[in-house]
Amino acid sequence: MSRNRHQSITQTAQLHRENLRRNLERRLEAARASGDQSLVKMLEAEASYIG
């Protein structure tokens, strides 16, 4: 695999993880604002899984 292709794949994966984290943070804020502790716990577990 060429170096440029490998670098592109790596950057895409990193961007995807950042988007997942950002989306998860918005979902956590909404769950906390609504007082849904069950959802907060599930989202926190998801956050630890994502890393």
C-alpha positions as CSV (number, residue, x, y, z in Angstrom):
1,M,0.0,0.0,0.0
2,S,1.4,3.4,-0.9
3,R,2.4,5.7,1.9
4,N,-0.1,8.4,0.8
5,R,-3.0,5.9,0.8
6,H,-2.0,4.6,4.2
7,Q,-1.8,8.2,5.6
8,S,-5.2,8.9,4.1
9,I,-6.8,5.9,5.7
10,T,-5.2,6.8,9.0
11,Q,-6.5,10.3,8.8
12,T,-10.0,9.2,7.9
13,A,-10.1,6.8,10.8
14,Q,-9.0,9.5,13.2
15,L,-11.6,11.9,11.9
16,H,-14.3,9.2,12.2
17,R,-13.3,8.6,15.9
18,E,-13.4,12.4,16.6
19,N,-16.9,12.6,15.0
20,L,-18.1,9.7,17.1
21,R,-16.8,11.3,20.3
22,R,-18.3,14.7,19.4
23,N,-21.7,13.1,18.6
24,L,-21.5,11.1,21.8
25,E,-20.7,14.2,23.9
26,R,-23.8,15.9,22.4
27,R,-26.0,12.9,23.3
28,L,-24.5,12.8,26.8
29,E,-25.3,16.5,27.3
30,A,-28.9,15.9,26.2
31,A,-29.4,12.9,28.4
32,R,-28.0,14.8,31.4
33,A,-30.2,17.8,30.7
34,S,-33.3,15.6,30.5
35,G,-32.3,13.8,33.7
36,D,-32.2,10.3,32.1
37,Q,-29.7,8.6,34.3
38,S,-30.2,5.2,32.6
39,L,-29.3,6.7,29.2
40,V,-26.4,8.6,30.7
41,K,-24.9,5.3,32.1
42,M,-25.4,3.6,28.7
43,L,-23.7,6.5,26.9
44,E,-20.8,6.6,29.4
45,A,-20.3,2.9,28.7
46,E,-20.3,3.6,25.0
47,A,-17.7,6.4,25.6
48,S,-15.4,4.0,27.4
49,Y,-15.8,1.5,24.6
50,I,-15.0,4.1,21.9
51,G,-12.0,5.3,23.9
